[in-house]
Amino acid sequence: SGVGSFGLECLSRGAKNVTFLENYTEVLNILKKNIASLNQQNQTKIIEKDIFSENTLKLLNDKFDIIFMDPPYKEKKLSFLLNTITKLELLNTGGIIIIHRHRKEVDDLPKEFNLILEKNYGISRIMFGNTLT
């Protein structure tokens, strides 16, 4: 989740709630301050675990309309996350997954990920898709 910019922006535009997953202490402190400064504690949940740990995504008891993924640019476990999202059925029907990557990064996306649209902005590549189930 980083410092929460995307999730907090979603709340400002009408999202009912946001779940953040982050495990870096320094970033978590900023995330918590940002949530508190906007008085969004009741609309947010923070899971302080490594998203790449085998069981972290199993802690999610909800289905989501939007899943925004912004892993470090050099992270190669994108397929693991997408496969786990599919396996656990975390995306609502009609939901969308948004992935932020470096435009030069080559990712091996699983066949269960349906890429709908891809856009480049500066050094970033944004992919929009959903899961095929």
N, C-alpha and C positions, 0 to 999 in steps of 0.2 A: 504493500500500500504506500510505501514511502511516507511522506509527510501528510498525505491525505488530500492533496489538491483535487484530484479527479472526483473522489467520493464526496467531498464536501461541496464541490460544484454541483454534483448530482442532487444533493439535498436542497441546495438553493434553488434548483429548478423543479422541485416537486417530488423527488424520490421519497418514499415513506421511511426507508431505513437503508443503512449501508453497513456491511461487514468488512472490516479491514483485517488483512493477514500480514503481519510483519514480525520479524524476530531480532532486528538490530536495535540494541538499547538506545543508542544516540538518536536514531530515527523515531523510535517509539516515544521518547520524551517529547519530541517536537510534534508528533502526531497528536498526542494527548493534549498538549497545550493548544494546538489549533482547534481541536474539537471543543475544548473548554471555552476558548475565547469566542467561539461562535454559538455557545450554549447548545450544543448538539449531542450531549451525552445520552439522552433518551432515544435518539434516533440512530445511534451507532453501537456497534459491538466490535471489540478488538480481540483477535485471536493472536496471542504472542507466541507463535511457534514457527518453525521453519516449514514453509509451504512444500518443500521438496521431501520432507519426512514422509514416510509411507502412510502414516495414519492421520496426518493433519487435516486433510480434506474430509475425512470421515467425521470430524468434529462439527461439520456444518449440518445443521438440522433443517435447513431451509432449501428451497429451490429459488433460483434467481432469474430475473428478467434480463439483467445485464451483468456480465462478468468481464471486468477490465483487468488485463494482465500486462504488467510492465516489469518483466524480470530483467536482471542485469543483461546488457547487450551480449556479453560473451556466454551467457547461460545456455547450455545445450539440452536441458531437460524439459524443453517445451512440450515435446510429445508425451512425456510422462504426465504432465499436468492435464493436457487435453484428453488423454486416454482415461485418466482418473475422473475428470469431470463427466465424461461420457458414461463410464462404468457406474458411477454413483448417481447418475441422472440429476445433476445439480442445476441444469439449465431448464427453465420452463419452456413449454411448447411456444414457439414464436420468439423465444429469447435470443439474445445475440452475445457473442464473445468478441471483445475488442482486444487486439494484441498490439502492443507498441514495441517495435524492434528498431535496430539500426538498419538503415536501408541497404547496407552491403552484407548484412548477416544472412547466411543461407540456412534456413531451418528445414528439418525433415518433419513435415506435418503428417500426422497419422491420417489414414484413409477415412476415419470417422469424423474428421473435421471438414466441414463444407465451407470452403472459402467463397464468400459472396462478393467482396470488394477489397481492393488493395490500393492504397494511396501513399504517395511519397511527399513528405514535407521536410525540406532541408535535409538533415542527416537521418530523419526518422522515416520509418515505414509503418503504416497503420493497416492492420488486416482486420476485416470484419467477417465473421462467419458464425456458424452454429454447428451443432453436432448432428450426425446422422444416426438415428436410432430406430 
